Amino acid sequence: MAILTSIELQTIRQGCAQTQTVNYDKPTINAAAQAVEDWLTSKAAEVSGVINTATAPVTLTVSQKKALFAWVVEMKFLRDR
């Protein structure tokens, strides 16, 4: 289980407070953030494999894969707001 630090959780809560109008309490948003973190951690190898399959025979570095994944997720969620 991956653990987000208290600073990371605070940053997430602040981001939610700035963009959401839904009321939530600190333990609820912390639990939700930790659940997303756990899911992302458990899927890291799968995401890496999908990228490797798509780019074969070229292999991206780990940092390139992380950046690509972050950009795609950011664009997906910015587009769907």
C-alpha positions as CSV (number, residue, x, y, z in Angstrom):
1,M,0.0,0.0,0.0
2,A,1.4,3.3,-1.1
3,I,1.1,6.1,1.4
4,L,0.7,9.8,0.6
5,T,2.4,12.1,3.0
6,S,0.4,14.6,5.1
7,I,1.7,17.4,2.8
8,E,0.6,15.6,-0.3
9,L,-2.9,15.0,1.3
10,Q,-3.1,18.7,2.3
11,T,-2.3,19.7,-1.3
12,I,-4.9,17.4,-2.7
13,R,-7.5,18.7,-0.2
14,Q,-6.7,22.3,-1.1
15,G,-7.0,21.4,-4.8
16,C,-10.4,19.8,-4.2
17,A,-11.5,22.8,-2.2
18,Q,-10.6,25.2,-5.0
19,T,-12.3,23.3,-7.7
20,Q,-15.3,21.5,-6.0
21,T,-18.4,22.8,-4.4
22,V,-19.1,19.5,-2.6
23,N,-18.6,19.4,1.1
24,Y,-16.4,16.7,2.5
25,D,-14.5,16.0,5.6
26,K,-10.7,15.5,5.9
27,P,-10.8,11.7,6.6
28,T,-13.1,11.1,3.7
29,I,-11.0,12.9,1.1
30,N,-7.8,11.4,2.6
31,A,-9.3,7.9,2.3
32,A,-10.3,8.6,-1.3
33,A,-6.9,10.0,-2.2
34,Q,-5.1,7.0,-0.6
35,A,-7.4,4.6,-2.6
36,V,-6.5,6.3,-5.9
37,E,-2.8,6.2,-4.9
38,D,-3.1,2.5,-4.1
39,W,-4.9,1.8,-7.4
40,L,-2.3,3.7,-9.4
41,T,0.6,2.0,-7.7
42,S,-1.0,-1.5,-8.3
43,K,-1.4,-0.6,-12.0
44,A,2.1,0.8,-12.7
45,A,3.5,-2.3,-14.3
46,E,0.3,-2.7,-16.4
47,V,0.6,0.9,-17.7
48,S,4.3,0.4,-18.4
49,G,3.5,-2.7,-20.4
50,V,0.7,-1.0,-22.4
51,I,3.1,1.8,-23.3
52,N,5.9,-0.7,-24.3
53,T,3.4,-2.6,-26.5
54,A,2.3,0.6,-28.2
55,T,5.8,2.0,-28.8
56,A,7.6,-1.3,-29.7
57,P,10.3,-1.6,-30.8
58,V,11.1,1.7,-29.2
59,T,11.2,1.6,-25.4
60,L,10.6,4.7,-23.4
61,T,12.4,5.4,-20.1
62,V,10.6,5.2,-16.9
63,S,10.5,9.0,-16.5
64,Q,9.2,9.3,-20.1
65,K,6.4,6.9,-19.4
66,K,5.5,8.7,-16.2
67,A,5.4,12.0,-18.0
68,L,3.4,10.6,-20.8
69,F,0.9,9.0,-18.4
70,A,0.6,12.3,-16.5
71,W,-0.1,14.3,-19.6
72,V,-2.7,11.9,-20.9
73,V,-4.5,11.9,-17.5
74,E,-4.3,15.6,-17.2
75,M,-5.7,16.2,-20.7
76,K,-8.5,13.6,-20.2
77,F,-9.7,15.2,-17.0
78,L,-9.2,18.8,-18.1
79,R,-11.2,18.0,-21.2
80,D,-14.0,16.3,-19.2
81,R,-14.5,19.1,-16.6
